[in-house]
Amino acid sequence: MLFKGSKSFPVPIAHGTFNRYLYSLRLQPQDLTSKRVADCGCGNGVFVIDCLKNNITTFAYGIDDDLMASKAREAYRNHFVRGTFQDTLPWGQLDYIFFVSSLFYQEFNKRNFVKMIDKLSKQLKPTGEIRIYPLEYITKNTGDRTLYPLVIRSLKSRRYNFKLIPIETNFLKNGLRATELLIIRPKG
Ligand SMILES: C[S@@+](CC[C@H](N)C(=O)[O-])C[C@H]1O[C@@H](n2cnc3c(N)ncnc32)[C@H](O)[C@@H]1O
């Protein structure tokens, strides 16, 4: 079943990790062909493994500070690093750095968020980009805390171009939650 109104992204979210990533990151498999990709907060590593298994790219890597031993990952263990993505990534010249459900507001203030983006952007190709999903914006202050204001304030004054792409909208009791994909590109 196709997503209503979406011809270019007919990927039901329930169809596994790989499709969930593509849907959330607004990418098609061909966008990743032979690209250098790092998945920050890769969890069980399924997205990275699927990129490799399906010969989409040979350069897919994952980092997670809670990387558990996994049979599925055994054959690809050189593609994974246990560590925090606030540290310098061990891979350079990246086309894409992804965060999918792995950035949490509790970990960040303006200073360390900007520091992390500055560091990550040094690991990108000049044409590379960072994609972060989700960024949530809540219209009424319902007590929810999100990364949204911090991220927008931090990036506006910096040397980054950034774009927000709406992915989902949910109606709350007294407001609205917009879930967006954030794409960050260092200015040339
Ligand atoms: C909700 S899971 C999402 C996993 C995967 N991205 C997915 O969507 O299936 C969040 C992951 O981010 C990792 N994580 C959170 N903060 C991190 C950090 N600062 N450095 C590295 N990994 C982190 C957690 O260990 C966890 O595996």
The ligand as an SDF file (V2000), in Angstrom:
LIG
                    3D

 27 29  0  0  0  0  0  0  0  0999 V2000
   16.2900    4.7010   19.3390 C   0  0  0  0  0  0  0  0  0  0  0  0
   17.8040    3.9470   18.8930 S   0  0  0  0  0  0  0  0  0  0  0  0
   17.7680    4.1300   17.1120 C   0  0  0  0  0  0  0  0  0  0  0  0
   18.6350    3.1240   16.4240 C   0  0  0  0  0  0  0  0  0  0  0  0
   18.6310    3.2390   14.8830 C   0  0  0  0  0  0  0  0  0  0  0  0
   19.1270    4.5280   14.4510 N   0  0  0  0  0  0  0  0  0  0  0  0
   17.2550    2.9910   14.3340 C   0  0  0  0  0  0  0  0  0  0  0  0
   16.5430    3.9640   13.9900 O   0  0  0  0  0  0  0  0  0  0  0  0
   16.8630    1.8140   14.2690 O   0  0  0  0  0  0  0  0  0  0  0  0
   18.9950    5.1990   19.3670 C   0  0  0  0  0  0  0  0  0  0  0  0
   20.4400    4.7170   19.2910 C   0  0  0  0  0  0  0  0  0  0  0  0
   21.2970    5.8310   19.4060 O   0  0  0  0  0  0  0  0  0  0  0  0
   22.4000    5.4900   20.2270 C   0  0  0  0  0  0  0  0  0  0  0  0
   22.9680    6.7390   20.7880 N   0  0  0  0  0  0  0  0  0  0  0  0
   22.3150    7.6820   21.5140 C   0  0  0  0  0  0  0  0  0  0  0  0
   23.1570    8.6880   21.8580 N   0  0  0  0  0  0  0  0  0  0  0  0
   24.3640    8.3460   21.3210 C   0  0  0  0  0  0  0  0  0  0  0  0
   25.6490    8.9830   21.3120 C   0  0  0  0  0  0  0  0  0  0  0  0
   25.8330   10.1480   21.9120 N   0  0  0  0  0  0  0  0  0  0  0  0
   26.6810    8.3690   20.6520 N   0  0  0  0  0  0  0  0  0  0  0  0
   26.4850    7.1670   20.0290 C   0  0  0  0  0  0  0  0  0  0  0  0
   25.2890    6.5130   20.0080 N   0  0  0  0  0  0  0  0  0  0  0  0
   24.2490    7.0970   20.6420 C   0  0  0  0  0  0  0  0  0  0  0  0
   21.7910    4.5360   21.2750 C   0  0  0  0  0  0  0  0  0  0  0  0
   22.7750    3.7080   21.8720 O   0  0  0  0  0  0  0  0  0  0  0  0
   20.7890    3.7510   20.4300 C   0  0  0  0  0  0  0  0  0  0  0  0
   21.3590    2.5720   19.9030 O   0  0  0  0  0  0  0  0  0  0  0  0
  1  2  1  0
  2  3  1  0
  2 10  1  0
  3  4  1  0
  4  5  1  0
  5  6  1  0
  5  7  1  0
  7  8  2  0
  7  9  1  0
 10 11  1  0
 11 12  1  0
 11 26  1  0
 12 13  1  0
 13 14  1  0
 13 24  1  0
 14 15  1  0
 14 23  1  0
 15 16  2  0
 16 17  1  0
 17 18  1  0
 17 23  2  0
 18 19  1  0
 18 20  2  0
 20 21  1  0
 21 22  2  0
 22 23  1  0
 24 25  1  0
 24 26  1  0
 26 27  1  0
M  CHG  2   2   1   9  -1
M  END
$$$$
